[in-house]
Amino acid sequence: MKSAECCDMRGFLSFQILWLLSKREMCGEELAGEIGKRRGERPKAGTIYPALRALRAGGMIAGKEDGKMVVYSLTGRGRAAVQVAKARFIRSFGDILAER
């Protein structure tokens, strides 16, 4: 089944970015690649960079310039947000894996 035949997973983008950054610091290209591995479809720059800007403006992530690249990391607020988002995700979807 192609992803277009499934459902719209774009609503999870901010959660995925925060979760991935909870594992390690990454630049936008690395984040897009990791998300692409999980979704089977790499987000376009016009999707991921606005999400990164919004998370940065909300104080969830910080960006450190490394040459032409910006390396993103979680802030304290972002770490707390990941914990809340994980709990909500598990409450909403945790039983899906138990279904057979």
C-alpha positions in Angstrom: 0.0 0.0 0.0 1.4 3.4 -0.9 1.4 6.1 1.7 -1.1 8.2 -0.3 -3.5 5.3 0.1 -3.1 5.2 3.8 -3.6 8.4 5.9 -2.1 11.8 6.3 0.8 11.6 8.7 1.8 15.3 8.5 0.2 16.0 11.9 3.0 14.1 13.6 5.8 16.1 12.2 6.5 18.3 15.2 6.3 15.3 17.5 8.7 13.4 15.3 11.2 16.3 15.2 11.1 16.6 19.0 11.4 12.9 19.6 14.3 12.6 17.2 16.1 15.5 18.8 15.6 13.9 22.2 17.9 11.2 20.9 20.7 13.5 19.5 21.3 16.9 17.9 20.7 17.0 14.2 20.5 19.4 11.3 17.4 19.8 9.1 18.7 17.4 6.4 19.4 14.7 9.0 16.0 15.1 10.5 14.3 14.9 7.1 16.3 11.7 6.4 15.4 10.1 9.7 11.7 11.0 9.3 11.8 9.7 5.7 13.1 6.3 6.9 10.2 6.0 9.4 7.5 7.3 7.1 8.8 5.9 3.8 8.6 9.4 2.4 11.1 12.2 3.1 9.5 15.5 4.0 10.2 18.3 1.6 12.2 21.4 2.7 9.0 23.5 2.5 7.5 21.3 5.2 10.3 20.6 7.6 11.9 24.0 7.8 8.7 25.9 8.7 8.1 23.3 11.4 11.7 23.8 12.7 11.1 27.6 12.7 7.8 27.2 14.6 9.4 24.9 17.2 12.3 27.3 17.6 10.0 30.3 18.0 8.0 28.3 20.6 11.2 27.8 22.6 11.2 24.0 22.1 14.4 23.8 20.2 17.6 25.8 19.8 19.7 26.1 16.7 23.5 26.5 16.6 25.1 27.5 13.4 27.9 25.2 12.2 29.2 26.7 9.0 26.3 26.8 6.5 24.4 24.2 8.6 22.2 24.8 11.7 22.3 22.0 14.2 19.2 21.7 16.3 18.8 20.5 19.9 16.1 20.4 22.5 15.7 23.1 25.1 14.4 22.3 28.6 11.0 23.2 27.4 11.3 20.9 24.4 12.4 18.0 26.7 9.3 18.5 28.8 7.1 18.7 25.7 8.5 15.4 24.4 7.4 13.7 27.7 3.9 15.1 27.5 3.6 14.3 23.8 4.8 10.7 24.4 2.3 10.2 27.1 -0.5 11.5 24.9 0.7 9.4 22.0 0.7 6.2 24.1 -2.7 7.0 25.6 -4.1 7.6 22.1 -2.3 4.8 20.1 -0.7 2.4 22.5 -3.3 -0.3 22.1 -2.8 -0.5 18.3 0.3 -2.7 18.7 -1.7 -5.1 21.0 -4.3 -5.7 18.2 -3.7 -8.8 16.1 
